[in-house]
């Protein structure tokens, strides 16, 4: 029950902020343009409660799957209709365009502001994500091993698209499950292209190749009285080598467990200095243990005010292009629909972020806000982008669309919207079923 309540609470916090900011953008621009706002609603459907102030009914409605702002005269296209000065249709196309566009724009601005705030507070992330994409370890039996990739190969491009860091590689491979991709590498100064067929992993069907970067191990916690404490290891130490051999994160436990009772020489980095320590794994059964909690090396970066916004702009711009690329791959079939997250997935991830703390939750809200803002700009009827598209067409031809054409456009949009929402919710459900979509088949 605690998990269910926490998930619902986290979803309401995240979705509530996103919807409020989105509708606030429409509301403020409407006020600036002199448009009367009749309804400001969180949720759709039947009005549950609210307050009326001036001409506006501020309400909470039954279905918390979004929200809306209703303007005087919005959606009424009868020729010859008398227009009040504050009627939405009495405004110029540019004014109407700005009113509609400001909702998605506010979501994008929110993402930039929140990421900047996180940057000023300090961003902690795995160090390898920004490191050059040089392979450090290949899993046995993986697609990478079968394709002939080797440790120390430098990845230059995936499917013809250049990659500058491991984060680029992870996205390029992760969004292409069960696809043949081309990995351009540099090996010993020689460039070559290697075909590789990815596999799919997790219920989200993420693409898997089986190669990993040069990820060092960082000590997170040392148990009192353990071999690690006796040998001088401390939380924060980064293990660079064991007995003169570079041991990356994936082999760290294997090396310890394979040397019970044998003194090992650790080369660690602590506060920018290198230290040599002797640690003897304690025999527990047939394996060696040193009594530490470890993780991939992480780094924390803190930015000043202006540099925080500059970094936020760059990061959000990069993520925006990834959203476009993801949607393109979704349409072409390169990306699995299981990677699409609906309200159930958003709720689950929101709860996970809430449990991690304030700043992880802020980062999650920023990510969803950017995606919401961008998706609303796509020319899909019922979405803001659909209305912007109509206004742009009208502006191009300098005449309004016929009322019948507008009606058909909105009806088609409504059908698309209902189909899309139904599919997204069903997609969230089938991820939790043992056989995916086939679980819904009667035979």
Secondary structure, DSSP 8 states (H G I E B T S, - for coil): -HHHHHHHHHHHHHHHHHHHHHHHHHHHHHHHHT--EEEEEEEEEEEEEEEEETTEEEEEEEEEEEEEEEETTTT---TT----TT-GGGS-HHHHHHHHHHHHHHHHHHHHHHHHHHHHH-EEEEGGGGS--BEEEE-TTSHHHHHT--TT-EEEEETTEE--SHHHHHHHHHT-TT-EEEEEEEETTEEEEEEEE-EEETTTTEEE--EEE---EEEEEE-TTSHHHHHT--TT-EEEEETTB---GGGHHHHHHT-TT-EEEEEEEETTEEEEEEEE-EEETTEEE--EEEEE-EEEE---HHHHHHHHHHHHHHHHHHHHHHHHHHHHTSS-GGG---HHHHHHHHHHHHHH-HHHHHHHHHHHHHHHHHHTTS--TTSHHHHHHHHHHHHHHTS---HHHHHHHHHHHHHHHHHHHHHHHHHHHHTTSTTGGGGG---
